[in-house]
Amino acid sequence: MKVVILAGGFGTRLGEETELKPKPMVEIGGYPILWHIMKIYSHYGFNNFIICLGYKGFVVKEYFMNYFAHNSDIRVDTSSNKIEVLNNHSENWNVSLIDTGLTTMTGGRILRIKDYIKEQTFMLTYGDGVANINILKLLDFHKQNKKLATVTAVQPEGRFGFIKFGDNNDVASFVEKPAGDGGWASGGFFVLEPGIFDYIKGDDTIWEKEPVEKLASDRQLNAFKLDGFWKSMDTLRDKQELEALWKSRDPPWKVW
């Protein structure tokens, strides 16, 4: 089964980090966040990827074109330019790097890779979010419910402290960054049937708007609730928090 990753956005809220590279190539612990996402899928046996490129897509292409060399121990004979691979640490990935346009919206990027999907069930996620999600359980849930689309529902961490008042406006309790306010949001990590392409009109279609809204109104969208860790790298603050978790040596999304 193929895994489609949207990696074409500008990532403007990450400031200097995305001046020279697209957001999915911003590193956490020395590895692009795109690599972390692919490692999650790979851990569950999904190694066939389609990366939807846009802004500075050549950076992603160069990364994977040189991936084998960068992840192998090699011996170089400079007199003959002979290269011998001593030990290979590369993953068994098959990666298709597809230019889906500089300004194409998320729905348009999905539509542009239709010919690479054919008539098969596929997975889709964003190139900036990680989670300790069990992909096999997600896939089983999708198969059991027999809908065109399944989205992973998450409860994002609150941005601010939560105050509960007493009778006289005294603070009865204070919780720093509570785990959401009880509401659920889309965390990506979709499982989709090829019928979803009928819901996308063209390059200007935003996947999260008309297509997903119509799928919901047609009762063709299910939600797989994730009670565990999920985080999207939208800002420099998010990057710093993910970096701190990685350095803790027990990052919650590191399922491999």
Secondary structure, DSSP 8 states (H G I E B T S, - for coil): -EEEEEE----GGGGGGGTSS-GGGSEETTEEHHHHHHHHHHHTT--EEEEEE-TTHHHHHHHHHTHHHHTEEEEEETTTTEEEEEEE-----EEEEEE--SS--HHHHHHHTHHHHTTS-EEEEETTEEE---HHHHHHHHHHHT-SEEEEEE----SS-EEEE-TTS-EEEEESS-S-SS--EE---EEE-GGGGGG--STT--TTTHHHHHHHHTT-EEEEE--S-EEE--SHHHHHHHHHHHHTT--TT---
